[in-house]
Amino acid sequence: MYKKTCPNCAGDSYSASSARWICPYCKTDLSRQKPLPAGSAPGITTARNNGETKALRLIPGKG
Ligand SMILES: [Zn+2]
């Protein structure tokens, strides 16, 4: 399983083969992009919040 990030729309796409790769979002040809192995490192997208207030887009509603 490989992963590529589209340089045009920054969308992540996954495929089992890197032979031919078209961005599913904007149809950019990603065949020349270097594929990254996906799913081999657990928790690779772990984000750390170092006491930083995270801005969430919460819509205030009346409970
Ligand atoms: Zn794209």
N, CA, C, O and the ligand as a Tripos MOL2 file, in Angstrom:
@<TRIPOS>MOLECULE
protein
  253   251    64     0     0
PROTEIN
NO_CHARGES

@<TRIPOS>ATOM
      1 N           0.8340   -1.1960    0.0000 N.3       1 MET1
      2 CA          0.0000    0.0000    0.0000 C.3       1 MET1
      3 C           0.8710    1.2490    0.0000 C.2       1 MET1
      4 O           1.7710    1.4000    0.8270 O.2       1 MET1
      5 N           0.5920    2.1200   -0.9230 N.am      2 TYR2
      6 CA          1.3740    3.3450   -1.0200 C.3       2 TYR2
      7 C           0.4720    4.5590   -0.8380 C.2       2 TYR2
      8 O          -0.7470    4.5090   -1.0010 O.2       2 TYR2
      9 N           1.1340    5.6320   -0.4970 N.am      3 LYS3
     10 CA          0.4170    6.8770   -0.3030 C.3       3 LYS3
     11 C           1.1270    7.9780   -1.0700 C.2       3 LYS3
     12 O           2.3560    8.0350   -1.1160 O.2       3 LYS3
     13 N           0.3360    8.8450   -1.6670 N.am      4 LYS4
     14 CA          0.9030   10.0060   -2.3370 C.3       4 LYS4
     15 C           0.0920   11.2390   -1.9680 C.2       4 LYS4
     16 O          -1.1260   11.1970   -1.7930 O.2       4 LYS4
     17 N           0.8230   12.3250   -1.8610 N.am      5 THR5
     18 CA          0.1480   13.5870   -1.5840 C.3       5 THR5
     19 C           0.1940   14.4490   -2.8320 C.2       5 THR5
     20 O           1.2600   14.7500   -3.3680 O.2       5 THR5
     21 N          -0.9540   14.8250   -3.2650 N.am      6 CYS6
     22 CA         -1.0550   15.6080   -4.4910 C.3       6 CYS6
     23 C          -0.4700   17.0110   -4.2870 C.2       6 CYS6
     24 O          -0.8750   17.7180   -3.3650 O.2       6 CYS6
     25 N           0.4750   17.4160   -5.1340 N.am      7 PRO7
     26 CA          1.0680   18.7560   -5.0000 C.3       7 PRO7
     27 C           0.1250   19.8640   -5.4630 C.2       7 PRO7
     28 O           0.3670   21.0470   -5.2250 O.2       7 PRO7
     29 N          -0.9250   19.4660   -6.1090 N.am      8 ASN8
     30 CA         -1.8540   20.4520   -6.6400 C.3       8 ASN8
     31 C          -2.9550   20.7960   -5.6500 C.2       8 ASN8
     32 O          -3.2690   21.9660   -5.4270 O.2       8 ASN8
     33 N          -3.5440   19.7430   -5.0520 N.am      9 CYS9
     34 CA         -4.6630   19.9790   -4.1400 C.3       9 CYS9
     35 C          -4.3500   19.4910   -2.7310 C.2       9 CYS9
     36 O          -5.1920   19.6020   -1.8400 O.2       9 CYS9
     37 N          -3.1480   18.9520   -2.5180 N.am     10 ALA10
     38 CA         -2.7000   18.4900   -1.1990 C.3      10 ALA10
     39 C          -3.5780   17.3700   -0.6670 C.2      10 ALA10
     40 O          -3.6520   17.1470    0.5420 O.2      10 ALA10
     41 N          -4.2280   16.6860   -1.5540 N.am     11 GLY11
     42 CA         -5.0790   15.5750   -1.1340 C.3      11 GLY11
     43 C          -4.2770   14.2890   -1.0480 C.2      11 GLY11
     44 O          -3.4170   14.0290   -1.8890 O.2      11 GLY11
     45 N          -4.5580   13.4910   -0.0380 N.am     12 ASP12
     46 CA         -3.8750   12.2140    0.1220 C.3      12 ASP12
     47 C          -4.6380   11.1210   -0.6050 C.2      12 ASP12
     48 O          -5.8610   11.0210   -0.4980 O.2      12 ASP12
     49 N          -3.9010   10.3040   -1.3460 N.am     13 SER13
     50 CA         -4.5320    9.1820   -2.0210 C.3      13 SER13
     51 C          -3.7170    7.9300   -1.7620 C.2      13 SER13
     52 O          -2.5060    7.9960   -1.5530 O.2      13 SER13
     53 N          -4.3820    6.8020   -1.7760 N.am     14 TYR14
     54 CA         -3.7410    5.5340   -1.4580 C.3      14 TYR14
     55 C          -3.9760    4.5530   -2.5920 C.2      14 TYR14
     56 O          -5.0280    4.5530   -3.2310 O.2      14 TYR14
     57 N          -2.9650    3.7110   -2.8290 N.am     15 SER15
     58 CA         -3.0960    2.7090   -3.8670 C.3      15 SER15
     59 C          -2.1680    1.5450   -3.5650 C.2      15 SER15
     60 O          -1.1520    1.7020   -2.8890 O.2      15 SER15
     61 N          -2.5280    0.3890   -4.0710 N.am     16 ALA16
     62 CA         -1.6800   -0.7890   -3.8850 C.3      16 ALA16
     63 C          -0.5860   -0.8430   -4.9380 C.2      16 ALA16
     64 O           0.4010   -1.5630   -4.7830 O.2      16 ALA16
     65 N          -0.7630   -0.0890   -5.9960 N.am     17 SER17
     66 CA          0.2210   -0.0790   -7.0590 C.3      17 SER17
     67 C           0.5500    1.3580   -7.4330 C.2      17 SER17
     68 O          -0.3250    2.2230   -7.4560 O.2      17 SER17
     69 N           1.8180    1.6020   -7.7240 N.am     18 SER18
     70 CA          2.2250    2.9620   -8.0520 C.3      18 SER18
     71 C           2.5280    3.0960   -9.5330 C.2      18 SER18
     72 O           3.1830    4.0490   -9.9540 O.2      18 SER18
     73 N           2.0580    2.1520  -10.3150 N.am     19 ALA19
     74 CA          2.3460    2.1860  -11.7430 C.3      19 ALA19
     75 C           1.6910    3.4010  -12.3970 C.2      19 ALA19
     76 O           2.3490    4.1850  -13.0810 O.2      19 ALA19
     77 N           0.4260    3.5380  -12.1810 N.am     20 ARG20
     78 CA         -0.2870    4.6790  -12.7440 C.3      20 ARG20
     79 C          -1.1220    5.3020  -11.6450 C.2      20 ARG20
     80 O          -1.8930    4.6210  -10.9680 O.2      20 ARG20
     81 N          -0.9610    6.5910  -11.4780 N.am     21 TRP21
     82 CA         -1.5670    7.2230  -10.3160 C.3      21 TRP21
     83 C          -2.1750    8.5630  -10.7290 C.2      21 TRP21
     84 O          -1.4720    9.4920  -11.1260 O.2      21 TRP21
     85 N          -3.4510    8.6290  -10.6270 N.am     22 ILE22
     86 CA         -4.1470    9.8750  -10.9340 C.3      22 ILE22
     87 C          -4.8370   10.3620   -9.6680 C.2      22 ILE22
     88 O          -5.5430    9.6030   -9.0050 O.2      22 ILE22
     89 N          -4.6310   11.6130   -9.3430 N.am     23 CYS23
     90 CA         -5.2620   12.1710   -8.1520 C.3      23 CYS23
     91 C          -6.7800   12.0340   -8.2710 C.2      23 CYS23
     92 O          -7.3790   12.4930   -9.2440 O.2      23 CYS23
     93 N          -7.3950   11.3980   -7.2700 N.am     24 PRO24
     94 CA         -8.8400   11.1960   -7.3190 C.3      24 PRO24
     95 C          -9.6190   12.4810   -7.0820 C.2      24 PRO24
     96 O         -10.8350   12.5230   -7.2720 O.2      24 PRO24
     97 N          -8.9220   13.5160   -6.6700 N.am     25 TYR25
     98 CA         -9.6120   14.7580   -6.3410 C.3      25 TYR25
     99 C          -9.6000   15.7520   -7.4970 C.2      25 TYR25
    100 O         -10.6240   16.3430   -7.8370 O.2      25 TYR25
    101 N          -8.4210   15.9250   -8.0960 N.am     26 CYS26
    102 CA         -8.2960   16.9460   -9.1290 C.3      26 CYS26
    103 C          -7.7560   16.3690  -10.4360 C.2      26 CYS26
    104 O          -7.4920   17.1060  -11.3860 O.2      26 CYS26
    105 N          -7.5950   15.0500  -10.4770 N.am     27 LYS27
    106 CA         -7.1860   14.3490  -11.7070 C.3      27 LYS27
    107 C          -5.7780   14.6890  -12.1560 C.2      27 LYS27
    108 O          -5.4410   14.5230  -13.3280 O.2      27 LYS27
    109 N          -4.9400   15.1720  -11.2190 N.am     28 THR28
    110 CA         -3.5510   15.4350  -11.5690 C.3      28 THR28
    111 C          -2.7880   14.1190  -11.6780 C.2      28 THR28
    112 O          -3.0080   13.1950  -10.8950 O.2      28 THR28
    113 N          -1.9020   14.0470  -12.6460 N.am     29 ASP29
    114 CA         -1.1070   12.8390  -12.8180 C.3      29 ASP29
    115 C          -0.0160   12.7820  -11.7590 C.2      29 ASP29
    116 O           0.9110   13.5920  -11.7730 O.2      29 ASP29
    117 N          -0.1210   11.8390  -10.8520 N.am     30 LEU30
    118 CA          0.8450   11.7150   -9.7540 C.3      30 LEU30
    119 C           1.8380   10.5880  -10.0000 C.2      30 LEU30
    120 O           2.5420   10.1680   -9.0820 O.2      30 LEU30
    121 N           1.8980   10.1030  -11.2170 N.am     31 SER31
    122 CA          2.7440    8.9470  -11.5050 C.3      31 SER31
    123 C           4.2150    9.2380  -11.2410 C.2      31 SER31
    124 O           4.9850    8.3280  -10.9340 O.2      31 SER31
    125 N           4.6040   10.4980  -11.3600 N.am     32 ARG32
    126 CA          6.0130   10.8340  -11.1540 C.3      32 ARG32
    127 C           6.3050   11.2420   -9.7140 C.2      32 ARG32
    128 O           7.4540   11.4910   -9.3490 O.2      32 ARG32
    129 N           5.2630   11.3090   -8.9100 N.am     33 GLN33
    130 CA          5.4770   11.5960   -7.4940 C.3      33 GLN33
    131 C           6.0290   10.3600   -6.8040 C.2      33 GLN33
    132 O           5.7060    9.2290   -7.1660 O.2      33 GLN33
    133 N           6.8660   10.5980   -5.8070 N.am     34 LYS34
    134 CA          7.4510    9.4790   -5.0920 C.3      34 LYS34
    135 C           6.4490    8.9140   -4.0930 C.2      34 LYS34
    136 O           5.9520    9.6350   -3.2280 O.2      34 LYS34
    137 N           6.1540    7.6240   -4.2140 N.am     35 PRO35
    138 CA          5.1770    7.0240   -3.3090 C.3      35 PRO35
    139 C           5.7740    6.7900   -1.9250 C.2      35 PRO35
    140 O           6.9530    6.4650   -1.7860 O.2      35 PRO35
    141 N           4.9580    6.9580   -0.9340 N.am     36 LEU36
    142 CA          5.3710    6.6940    0.4280 C.3      36 LEU36
    143 C           4.6490    5.4560    0.9320 C.2      36 LEU36
    144 O           3.4640    5.2740    0.6530 O.2      36 LEU36
    145 N           5.3460    4.6030    1.6700 N.am     37 PRO37
    146 CA          4.6900    3.4260    2.2250 C.3      37 PRO37
    147 C           3.6510    3.8420    3.2500 C.2      37 PRO37
    148 O           3.9200    4.6360    4.1510 O.2      37 PRO37
    149 N           2.4760    3.2940    3.0940 N.am     38 ALA38
    150 CA          1.3900    3.6670    3.9990 C.3      38 ALA38
    151 C           0.9880    2.4660    4.8390 C.2      38 ALA38
    152 O           0.9910    1.3300    4.3660 O.2      38 ALA38
    153 N           0.6490    2.7310    6.0700 N.am     39 GLY39
    154 CA          0.1320    1.6820    6.9370 C.3      39 GLY39
    155 C           1.1990    0.8620    7.6190 C.2      39 GLY39
    156 O           0.8790   -0.1260    8.2800 O.2      39 GLY39
    157 N           2.4860    1.2450    7.4770 N.am     40 SER40
    158 CA          3.5520    0.4580    8.0810 C.3      40 SER40
    159 C           3.9650    1.0130    9.4460 C.2      40 SER40
    160 O           4.5250    0.2950   10.2740 O.2      40 SER40
    161 N           3.6850    2.2810    9.6660 N.am     41 ALA41
    162 CA          4.0500    2.8990   10.9350 C.3      41 ALA41
    163 C           2.7940    3.3630   11.6740 C.2      41 ALA41
    164 O           2.1570    4.3410   11.2830 O.2      41 ALA41
    165 N           2.4540    2.6550   12.7320 N.am     42 PRO42
    166 CA          1.2570    3.0400   13.4860 C.3      42 PRO42
    167 C           1.4650    4.3490   14.2270 C.2      42 PRO42
    168 O           2.5390    4.6130   14.7680 O.2      42 PRO42
    169 N           0.4340    5.1500   14.2410 N.am     43 GLY43
    170 CA          0.4960    6.4210   14.9590 C.3      43 GLY43
    171 C           1.4130    7.4230   14.3070 C.2      43 GLY43
    172 O           1.9990    8.2710   14.9810 O.2      43 GLY43
    173 N           1.5410    7.3290   12.9920 N.am     44 ILE44
    174 CA          2.4730    8.2180   12.3150 C.3      44 ILE44
    175 C           1.8970    9.6280   12.2230 C.2      44 ILE44
    176 O           2.6250   10.6010   12.0230 O.2      44 ILE44
    177 N           0.6140    9.7160   12.3690 N.am     45 THR45
    178 CA         -0.0250   11.0240   12.2440 C.3      45 THR45
    179 C          -0.3860   11.5840   13.6120 C.2      45 THR45
    180 O          -1.2770   12.4230   13.7420 O.2      45 THR45
    181 N           0.3220   11.1040   14.6290 N.am     46 THR46
    182 CA          0.0190   11.5880   15.9710 C.3      46 THR46
    183 C           0.3920   13.0650   16.1100 C.2      46 THR46
    184 O           1.5280   13.4660   15.8570 O.2      46 THR46
    185 N          -0.5590   13.8270   16.5020 N.am     47 ALA47
    186 CA         -0.3360   15.2600   16.6640 C.3      47 ALA47
    187 C          -0.1800   15.5850   18.1450 C.2      47 ALA47
    188 O          -0.9070   15.0780   18.9980 O.2      47 ALA47
    189 N           0.7750   16.4300   18.4120 N.am     48 ARG48
    190 CA          0.9990   16.8000   19.8030 C.3      48 ARG48
    191 C           0.5910   18.2480   20.0450 C.2      48 ARG48
    192 O           0.9670   19.1640   19.3130 O.2      48 ARG48
    193 N          -0.1680   18.4050   21.0680 N.am     49 ASN49
    194 CA         -0.5390   19.7500   21.4720 C.3      49 ASN49
    195 C           0.2540   20.1340   22.7070 C.2      49 ASN49
    196 O           0.0320   19.6010   23.7940 O.2      49 ASN49
    197 N           1.1600   21.0440   22.5340 N.am     50 ASN50
    198 CA          2.0160   21.4420   23.6430 C.3      50 ASN50
    199 C           1.4260   22.6660   24.3350 C.2      50 ASN50
    200 O           1.9450   23.7770   24.2270 O.2      50 ASN50
    201 N           0.3440   22.4340   25.0380 N.am     51 GLY51
    202 CA         -0.3010   23.5200   25.7550 C.3      51 GLY51
    203 C          -0.8700   24.5810   24.8360 C.2      51 GLY51
    204 O          -1.1440   25.7110   25.2420 O.2      51 GLY51
    205 N          -1.0340   24.1930   23.6180 N.am     52 GLU52
    206 CA         -1.5440   25.1630   22.6570 C.3      52 GLU52
    207 C          -3.0560   25.0300   22.5280 C.2      52 GLU52
    208 O          -3.6030   23.9340   22.4030 O.2      52 GLU52
    209 N          -3.6790   26.1360   22.5630 N.am     53 THR53
    210 CA         -5.1360   26.1160   22.4520 C.3      53 THR53
    211 C          -5.5280   25.8090   21.0140 C.2      53 THR53
    212 O          -5.1470   26.5040   20.0710 O.2      53 THR53
    213 N          -6.2710   24.7840   20.8940 N.am     54 LYS54
    214 CA         -6.6760   24.3780   19.5600 C.3      54 LYS54
    215 C          -7.9740   25.0680   19.1750 C.2      54 LYS54
    216 O          -8.9710   25.0220   19.8960 O.2      54 LYS54
    217 N          -7.9280   25.6830   18.0640 N.am     55 ALA55
    218 CA         -9.1080   26.3970   17.6040 C.3      55 ALA55
    219 C         -10.0420   25.4360   16.8920 C.2      55 ALA55
    220 O          -9.7190   24.9000   15.8320 O.2      55 ALA55
    221 N         -11.1610   25.2350   17.4690 N.am     56 LEU56
    222 CA        -12.1400   24.3560   16.8560 C.3      56 LEU56
    223 C         -13.2870   25.1880   16.2930 C.2      56 LEU56
    224 O         -13.7240   26.1830   16.8700 O.2      56 LEU56
    225 N         -13.7270   24.7440   15.1880 N.am     57 ARG57
    226 CA        -14.8580   25.4370   14.5850 C.3      57 ARG57
    227 C         -16.1580   24.8830   15.1420 C.2      57 ARG57
    228 O         -16.8100   24.0260   14.5460 O.2      57 ARG57
    229 N         -16.4940   25.3880   16.2690 N.am     58 LEU58
    230 CA        -17.7330   24.9280   16.8910 C.3      58 LEU58
    231 C         -18.8170   25.9740   16.6600 C.2      58 LEU58
    232 O         -18.6170   27.1740   16.8480 O.2      58 LEU58
    233 N         -19.9220   25.4860   16.2630 N.am     59 ILE59
    234 CA        -21.0470   26.3910   16.0470 C.3      59 ILE59
    235 C         -21.8640   26.4630   17.3360 C.2      59 ILE59
    236 O         -22.4770   25.4790   17.7500 O.2      59 ILE59
    237 N         -21.8640   27.6250   17.9570 N.am     60 PRO60
    238 CA        -22.6230   27.7530   19.2020 C.3      60 PRO60
    239 C         -24.1170   27.6060   18.9590 C.2      60 PRO60
    240 O         -24.7160   28.3110   18.1470 O.2      60 PRO60
    241 N         -24.6750   26.6980   19.6690 N.am     61 GLY61
    242 CA        -26.1170   26.4950   19.5200 C.3      61 GLY61
    243 C         -26.7710   26.4740   20.8820 C.2      61 GLY61
    244 O         -26.1070   26.2890   21.9020 O.2      61 GLY61
    245 N         -28.0060   26.6550   20.8930 N.am     62 LYS62
    246 CA        -28.7310   26.6300   22.1570 C.3      62 LYS62
    247 C         -29.0560   25.2000   22.5180 C.2      62 LYS62
    248 O         -29.8340   24.5220   21.8470 O.2      62 LYS62
    249 N         -28.4210   24.7530   23.6240 N.am     63 GLY63
    250 CA        -28.4880   23.3990   24.0250 C.3      63 GLY63
    251 C         -29.8420   22.8330   23.9840 C.2      63 GLY63
    252 O         -30.0320   21.6620   24.3100 O.2      63 GLY63
    253 ZN         -5.0630   16.5590   -6.4700 Zn       64 ZN64
@<TRIPOS>BOND
     1     1     2 1
     2     2     3 1
     3     3     4 2
     4     3     5 am
     5     5     6 1
     6     6     7 1
     7     7     8 2
     8     7     9 am
     9     9    10 1
    10    10    11 1
    11    11    12 2
    12    11    13 am
    13    13    14 1
    14    14    15 1
    15    15    16 2
    16    15    17 am
    17    17    18 1
    18    18    19 1
    19    19    20 2
    20    19    21 am
    21    21    22 1
    22    22    23 1
    23    23    24 2
    24    23    25 am
    25    25    26 1
    26    26    27 1
    27    27    28 2
    28    27    29 am
    29    29    30 1
    30    30    31 1
    31    31    32 2
    32    31    33 am
    33    33    34 1
    34    34    35 1
    35    35    36 2
    36    35    37 am
    37    37    38 1
    38    38    39 1
    39    39    40 2
    40    39    41 am
    41    41    42 1
    42    42    43 1
    43    43    44 2
    44    43    45 am
    45    45    46 1
    46    46    47 1
    47    47    48 2
    48    47    49 am
    49    49    50 1
    50    50    51 1
    51    51    52 2
    52    51    53 am
    53    53    54 1
    54    54    55 1
    55    55    56 2
    56    55    57 am
    57    57    58 1
    58    58    59 1
    59    59    60 2
    60    59    61 am
    61    61    62 1
    62    62    63 1
    63    63    64 2
    64    63    65 am
    65    65    66 1
    66    66    67 1
    67    67    68 2
    68    67    69 am
    69    69    70 1
    70    70    71 1
    71    71    72 2
    72    71    73 am
    73    73    74 1
    74    74    75 1
    75    75    76 2
    76    75    77 am
    77    77    78 1
    78    78    79 1
    79    79    80 2
    80    79    81 am
    81    81    82 1
    82    82    83 1
    83    83    84 2
    84    83    85 am
    85    85    86 1
    86    86    87 1
    87    87    88 2
    88    87    89 am
    89    89    90 1
    90    90    91 1
    91    91    92 2
    92    91    93 am
    93    93    94 1
    94    94    95 1
    95    95    96 2
    96    95    97 am
    97    97    98 1
    98    98    99 1
    99    99   100 2
   100    99   101 am
   101   101   102 1
   102   102   103 1
   103   103   104 2
   104   103   105 am
   105   105   106 1
   106   106   107 1
   107   107   108 2
   108   107   109 am
   109   109   110 1
   110   110   111 1
   111   111   112 2
   112   111   113 am
   113   113   114 1
   114   114   115 1
   115   115   116 2
   116   115   117 am
   117   117   118 1
   118   118   119 1
   119   119   120 2
   120   119   121 am
   121   121   122 1
   122   122   123 1
   123   123   124 2
   124   123   125 am
   125   125   126 1
   126   126   127 1
   127   127   128 2
   128   127   129 am
   129   129   130 1
   130   130   131 1
   131   131   132 2
   132   131   133 am
   133   133   134 1
   134   134   135 1
   135   135   136 2
   136   135   137 am
   137   137   138 1
   138   138   139 1
   139   139   140 2
   140   139   141 am
   141   141   142 1
   142   142   143 1
   143   143   144 2
   144   143   145 am
   145   145   146 1
   146   146   147 1
   147   147   148 2
   148   147   149 am
   149   149   150 1
   150   150   151 1
   151   151   152 2
   152   151   153 am
   153   153   154 1
   154   154   155 1
   155   155   156 2
   156   155   157 am
   157   157   158 1
   158   158   159 1
   159   159   160 2
   160   159   161 am
   161   161   162 1
   162   162   163 1
   163   163   164 2
   164   163   165 am
   165   165   166 1
   166   166   167 1
   167   167   168 2
   168   167   169 am
   169   169   170 1
   170   170   171 1
   171   171   172 2
   172   171   173 am
   173   173   174 1
   174   174   175 1
   175   175   176 2
   176   175   177 am
   177   177   178 1
   178   178   179 1
   179   179   180 2
   180   179   181 am
   181   181   182 1
   182   182   183 1
   183   183   184 2
   184   183   185 am
   185   185   186 1
   186   186   187 1
   187   187   188 2
   188   187   189 am
   189   189   190 1
   190   190   191 1
   191   191   192 2
   192   191   193 am
   193   193   194 1
   194   194   195 1
   195   195   196 2
   196   195   197 am
   197   197   198 1
   198   198   199 1
   199   199   200 2
   200   199   201 am
   201   201   202 1
   202   202   203 1
   203   203   204 2
   204   203   205 am
   205   205   206 1
   206   206   207 1
   207   207   208 2
   208   207   209 am
   209   209   210 1
   210   210   211 1
   211   211   212 2
   212   211   213 am
   213   213   214 1
   214   214   215 1
   215   215   216 2
   216   215   217 am
   217   217   218 1
   218   218   219 1
   219   219   220 2
   220   219   221 am
   221   221   222 1
   222   222   223 1
   223   223   224 2
   224   223   225 am
   225   225   226 1
   226   226   227 1
   227   227   228 2
   228   227   229 am
   229   229   230 1
   230   230   231 1
   231   231   232 2
   232   231   233 am
   233   233   234 1
   234   234   235 1
   235   235   236 2
   236   235   237 am
   237   237   238 1
   238   238   239 1
   239   239   240 2
   240   239   241 am
   241   241   242 1
   242   242   243 1
   243   243   244 2
   244   243   245 am
   245   245   246 1
   246   246   247 1
   247   247   248 2
   248   247   249 am
   249   249   250 1
   250   250   251 1
   251   251   252 2
@<TRIPOS>SUBSTRUCTURE
     1 MET1         2 RESIDUE 1 A MET
     2 TYR2         6 RESIDUE 1 A TYR
     3 LYS3        10 RESIDUE 1 A LYS
     4 LYS4        14 RESIDUE 1 A LYS
     5 THR5        18 RESIDUE 1 A THR
     6 CYS6        22 RESIDUE 1 A CYS
     7 PRO7        26 RESIDUE 1 A PRO
     8 ASN8        30 RESIDUE 1 A ASN
     9 CYS9        34 RESIDUE 1 A CYS
    10 ALA10       38 RESIDUE 1 A ALA
    11 GLY11       42 RESIDUE 1 A GLY
    12 ASP12       46 RESIDUE 1 A ASP
    13 SER13       50 RESIDUE 1 A SER
    14 TYR14       54 RESIDUE 1 A TYR
    15 SER15       58 RESIDUE 1 A SER
    16 ALA16       62 RESIDUE 1 A ALA
    17 SER17       66 RESIDUE 1 A SER
    18 SER18       70 RESIDUE 1 A SER
    19 ALA19       74 RESIDUE 1 A ALA
    20 ARG20       78 RESIDUE 1 A ARG
    21 TRP21       82 RESIDUE 1 A TRP
    22 ILE22       86 RESIDUE 1 A ILE
    23 CYS23       90 RESIDUE 1 A CYS
    24 PRO24       94 RESIDUE 1 A PRO
    25 TYR25       98 RESIDUE 1 A TYR
    26 CYS26      102 RESIDUE 1 A CYS
    27 LYS27      106 RESIDUE 1 A LYS
    28 THR28      110 RESIDUE 1 A THR
    29 ASP29      114 RESIDUE 1 A ASP
    30 LEU30      118 RESIDUE 1 A LEU
    31 SER31      122 RESIDUE 1 A SER
    32 ARG32      126 RESIDUE 1 A ARG
    33 GLN33      130 RESIDUE 1 A GLN
    34 LYS34      134 RESIDUE 1 A LYS
    35 PRO35      138 RESIDUE 1 A PRO
    36 LEU36      142 RESIDUE 1 A LEU
    37 PRO37      146 RESIDUE 1 A PRO
    38 ALA38      150 RESIDUE 1 A ALA
    39 GLY39      154 RESIDUE 1 A GLY
    40 SER40      158 RESIDUE 1 A SER
    41 ALA41      162 RESIDUE 1 A ALA
    42 PRO42      166 RESIDUE 1 A PRO
    43 GLY43      170 RESIDUE 1 A GLY
    44 ILE44      174 RESIDUE 1 A ILE
    45 THR45      178 RESIDUE 1 A THR
    46 THR46      182 RESIDUE 1 A THR
    47 ALA47      186 RESIDUE 1 A ALA
    48 ARG48      190 RESIDUE 1 A ARG
    49 ASN49      194 RESIDUE 1 A ASN
    50 ASN50      198 RESIDUE 1 A ASN
    51 GLY51      202 RESIDUE 1 A GLY
    52 GLU52      206 RESIDUE 1 A GLU
    53 THR53      210 RESIDUE 1 A THR
    54 LYS54      214 RESIDUE 1 A LYS
    55 ALA55      218 RESIDUE 1 A ALA
    56 LEU56      222 RESIDUE 1 A LEU
    57 ARG57      226 RESIDUE 1 A ARG
    58 LEU58      230 RESIDUE 1 A LEU
    59 ILE59      234 RESIDUE 1 A ILE
    60 PRO60      238 RESIDUE 1 A PRO
    61 GLY61      242 RESIDUE 1 A GLY
    62 LYS62      246 RESIDUE 1 A LYS
    63 GLY63      250 RESIDUE 1 A GLY
    64 ZN64       253 GROUP 0 **** ****
